[in-house]
Amino acid sequence: MKVQPLLERWQSQSRSSSPRFRLQAELGPQDVARLQALAEMYPGCSVESMLADLIHVALDDLEASFPFVNGPQVGEDECGDPVYEDAGPTPRFLALTRKHLRTLSQSAGALAS
């Protein structure tokens, strides 16, 4: 999701029903003031939900920005050009994300029981 659809979502005030986890963060006064300004501009959204949305968009953008690094050749495409494994940070980031997601799912399941 990019920022523009996020603004449209805030205007329509639709919220996700996925599980939420509480984290704490320390922010500078400029960032807190900007979050409060957004909450005033979009009164149907809380500062906390906007912060969660902004972090989600930033993480998506960060993941998309990781460079592709040619690793070992794993084959050829339909034109005979070499296809390389990604040896950049993306595969590690995705594997670590899946690991932590499993841990969070298990802890959420334990809380629901």
Long-range contacts (C-beta under 8 A, 24 or more apart in sequence): 1-56, 1-57, 1-60, 2-57, 2-61, 3-57, 6-53, 6-54, 6-57, 9-53, 10-38, 10-42, 10-44, 10-45, 10-50, 10-53, 11-42, 13-42, 13-44, 13-45, 15-49, 19-108, 20-52, 21-104, 25-51, 63-90, 63-93, 63-94, 66-90, 66-93
